[in-house]
Amino acid sequence: MYSGWWTIGSFRSAPIRLHWSVLIGALLFSGFHVEPALWLAFLLLILVHELGHAILVKAYRLHVIEIALHGMGGHCAYSPPGTSKQSAVIAWGGVLAQACLLAATVAATHVFGLPLFGPAYQFYYVFATVNVFVIFLNLLPFRPLDGANAWRLVPILIRQMRTRVDAQARVRRRREQVQEHLRVLDKAADESELDEEGRRLVRELIEKTTKTKR
């Protein structure tokens, strides 16, 4: 145990740690009321958020150092930092995991009905209402919120799309140039004294070169 930290589990060998300041954060969240179910639900919401980051870190074959939960929320530490695109995608992981939790909560209420009181209602309140608020809060484009990094994915994808379109246009222009040269070659073959075998070879070359892959 680090000073003030407790290891409560692991994710792919990376420790999941809990700081004592979580108690202060829980009291603030509950308006200084003793609501263990509400505290647990909020803690699980933060954990789901950080696990969302961790899953995408592992998807990029990066190393998760630790997942930490504390009074100000939590963080998922990983290395190496990865590319700008990887970093932006990983930043989306938390809110995407929350969105999955929200969808599962809504689906459960359709199946089992909406809880009206007790711990079940407190879990519903956190996983649905509070969850939506936290998603929007995290997507604000300000540090240290995820939105400061997550929204960088948009211009990155736009640049990649433009690069792909430009590359396709260059290939198309090059193909048209090659086809024009081959048409000239075909005409020259017809007008030359090439024998039938030579003309056949020219036409086979034209057919293979101008064939479009589907």
C-alpha positions as CSV (number, residue, x, y, z in Angstrom):
1,M,0.0,0.0,0.0
2,Y,1.3,3.4,-1.0
3,S,0.8,6.2,1.5
4,G,-2.9,6.9,1.5
5,W,-3.6,4.4,-1.3
6,W,-5.2,0.9,-1.2
7,T,-4.8,-1.6,-4.1
8,I,-8.3,-3.0,-4.5
9,G,-7.8,-5.0,-7.7
10,S,-6.0,-5.2,-11.0
11,F,-6.6,-4.8,-14.8
12,R,-4.4,-7.0,-16.9
13,S,-1.7,-6.9,-14.2
14,A,-2.1,-3.1,-13.7
15,P,-3.1,-2.2,-10.1
16,I,-6.4,-0.5,-9.4
17,R,-5.8,1.9,-6.5
18,L,-8.1,3.8,-4.2
19,H,-7.1,7.0,-2.4
20,W,-8.5,8.0,1.0
21,S,-9.7,11.3,-0.5
22,V,-12.5,9.3,-2.2
23,L,-14.4,9.5,1.1
24,I,-14.3,13.3,0.9
25,G,-15.5,13.3,-2.7
26,A,-18.3,10.9,-1.8
27,L,-19.5,13.1,1.1
28,L,-19.5,16.1,-1.2
29,F,-21.4,14.2,-3.8
30,S,-24.0,13.1,-1.4
31,G,-24.4,16.5,0.2
32,F,-22.7,15.2,3.4
33,H,-25.4,12.6,3.9
34,V,-24.4,9.0,4.8
35,E,-25.5,7.1,1.6
36,P,-23.3,4.0,1.2
37,A,-25.2,2.8,-1.9
38,L,-24.9,6.3,-3.6
39,W,-21.2,6.4,-2.8
40,L,-20.6,2.9,-4.2
41,A,-22.5,3.7,-7.4
42,F,-20.5,6.9,-7.9
43,L,-17.3,5.0,-7.3
44,L,-18.3,2.3,-9.8
45,L,-19.1,5.1,-12.3
46,I,-15.6,6.5,-12.0
47,L,-14.1,3.0,-12.3
48,V,-16.1,2.3,-15.5
49,H,-14.8,5.5,-16.9
50,E,-11.2,4.7,-16.2
51,L,-11.6,1.1,-17.4
52,G,-12.9,2.6,-20.7
53,H,-9.5,4.4,-21.1
54,A,-7.6,1.2,-20.1
55,I,-9.3,-1.0,-22.6
56,L,-8.4,1.3,-25.5
57,V,-4.8,1.6,-24.1
58,K,-4.5,-2.2,-24.3
59,A,-6.2,-2.2,-27.8
60,Y,-3.2,-0.1,-29.0
61,R,-0.8,-2.5,-27.3
62,L,0.4,0.2,-24.9
63,H,1.1,-0.5,-21.2
64,V,-1.4,0.4,-18.5
65,I,0.6,1.5,-15.5
66,E,-2.2,2.0,-13.0
67,I,-5.9,2.9,-12.6
68,A,-6.4,5.3,-9.7
69,L,-9.6,6.6,-8.0
70,H,-9.4,9.6,-5.8
71,G,-11.5,12.5,-4.5
72,M,-11.3,14.5,-7.7
73,G,-12.3,11.6,-9.9
74,G,-9.6,9.3,-11.3
75,H,-7.0,8.7,-13.9
76,C,-5.6,5.9,-16.1
77,A,-1.8,6.1,-16.4
78,Y,-0.1,4.4,-19.4
79,S,3.1,4.4,-21.4
80,P,4.4,5.1,-23.9
81,P,2.2,8.1,-24.7
82,G,1.5,6.9,-28.2
83,T,0.7,9.0,-31.3
84,S,-1.6,12.0,-31.3
85,K,-4.4,10.0,-32.8
86,Q,-4.0,7.2,-30.2
87,S,-4.0,9.6,-27.4
88,A,-7.2,11.3,-28.7
89,V,-8.9,8.0,-29.2
90,I,-8.0,6.8,-25.7
91,A,-9.4,10.1,-24.3
92,W,-12.8,9.0,-25.8
93,G,-12.6,5.7,-23.9
94,G,-14.0,7.0,-20.6
95,V,-17.2,8.6,-22.0
96,L,-17.8,5.6,-24.4
97,A,-17.7,3.2,-21.4
98,Q,-20.1,5.5,-19.6
99,A,-22.4,5.5,-22.6
100,C,-22.4,1.7,-22.6
101,L,-23.3,1.8,-18.9
102,L,-26.1,4.3,-19.6
103,A,-27.5,2.1,-22.3
104,A,-27.4,-1.0,-20.1
105,T,-29.1,1.0,-17.3
106,V,-31.9,2.2,-19.6
107,A,-32.3,-1.3,-21.0
108,A,-32.6,-2.7,-17.4
109,T,-35.3,-0.2,-16.5
110,H,-37.3,-1.3,-19.6
111,V,-37.1,-4.9,-18.5
112,F,-37.4,-4.6,-14.7
113,G,-39.1,-1.3,-14.3
114,L,-37.9,2.0,-12.8
115,P,-36.9,1.7,-9.2
116,L,-38.7,4.2,-7.0
117,F,-36.7,4.2,-3.8
118,G,-33.8,2.6,-1.9
119,P,-30.4,1.5,-3.1
120,A,-31.7,0.4,-6.4
121,Y,-33.0,3.9,-7.2
122,Q,-29.7,5.4,-6.0
123,F,-27.8,3.2,-8.5
124,Y,-30.2,4.1,-11.2
125,Y,-29.8,7.8,-10.4
126,V,-26.0,7.7,-10.6
127,F,-25.8,5.3,-13.6
128,A,-28.4,7.4,-15.6
129,T,-28.8,11.0,-14.5
130,V,-25.4,11.6,-13.0
131,N,-23.8,9.6,-15.7
132,V,-25.1,12.0,-18.4
133,F,-23.9,15.0,-16.5
134,V,-20.4,13.5,-16.1
135,I,-20.2,12.6,-19.8
136,F,-21.0,16.2,-20.9
137,L,-18.6,17.6,-18.2
138,N,-15.7,15.3,-19.4
139,L,-16.2,16.4,-23.0
140,L,-15.7,20.1,-22.3
141,P,-12.5,21.1,-24.2
142,F,-10.6,22.2,-21.1
143,R,-7.7,20.6,-19.2
144,P,-7.6,18.4,-17.2
145,L,-10.9,17.1,-18.7
146,D,-10.9,14.4,-21.4
147,G,-12.4,16.8,-23.9
148,A,-9.2,18.8,-24.2
149,N,-7.6,15.8,-25.9
150,A,-10.6,13.9,-27.2
151,W,-11.8,16.6,-29.6
152,R,-8.3,16.7,-31.3
153,L,-9.5,13.5,-33.0
154,V,-11.8,15.5,-35.3
155,P,-9.1,17.5,-37.2
156,I,-6.9,14.4,-37.3
157,L,-9.6,12.4,-39.0
158,I,-10.3,15.3,-41.4
159,R,-6.6,15.5,-42.4
160,Q,-6.5,11.7,-42.9
161,M,-9.6,11.8,-45.0
162,R,-8.2,14.6,-47.2
163,T,-4.9,12.8,-47.5
164,R,-6.8,9.6,-48.6
165,V,-8.9,11.6,-51.1
166,D,-5.8,13.3,-52.5
167,A,-4.0,10.0,-52.9
168,Q,-7.0,8.5,-54.7
169,A,-7.1,11.5,-57.0
170,R,-3.4,11.1,-57.8
171,V,-3.8,7.4,-58.6
172,R,-6.8,8.2,-60.8
173,R,-4.9,10.8,-62.7
174,R,-1.9,8.5,-63.1
175,R,-4.2,5.7,-64.4
176,E,-5.8,8.1,-66.9
177,Q,-2.3,9.0,-68.1
178,V,-1.3,5.4,-68.4
179,Q,-4.5,4.6,-70.3
180,E,-3.8,7.5,-72.7
181,H,-0.3,6.3,-73.4
182,L,-1.5,2.8,-74.0
183,R,-4.2,4.1,-76.4
184,V,-1.4,5.8,-78.3
185,L,0.6,2.6,-78.3
186,D,-2.4,0.6,-79.5
187,K,-2.9,3.0,-82.4
188,A,0.8,2.9,-83.2
189,A,0.7,-0.9,-83.2
190,D,-2.1,-0.9,-85.7
191,E,-0.3,1.5,-88.0
192,S,3.0,-0.2,-87.7
193,E,4.3,-3.3,-89.4
194,L,4.1,-5.4,-86.2
195,D,3.0,-8.9,-86.9
196,E,-0.1,-10.4,-85.4
197,E,1.7,-11.8,-82.4
198,G,3.2,-8.4,-81.6
199,R,-0.2,-6.7,-81.7
200,R,-1.6,-9.4,-79.5
201,L,1.0,-8.8,-76.9
202,V,0.4,-5.1,-77.0
203,R,-3.3,-5.5,-76.5
204,E,-2.8,-8.0,-73.6
205,L,-0.6,-5.4,-72.0
206,I,-3.3,-2.8,-72.4
207,E,-6.0,-5.0,-71.1
208,K,-4.0,-6.0,-67.9
209,T,-2.9,-2.4,-67.3
210,T,-6.3,-0.8,-67.6
211,K,-8.2,-3.5,-65.7
212,T,-9.9,-1.9,-62.7
213,K,-9.7,-3.7,-59.4
214,R,-13.1,-4.1,-57.7
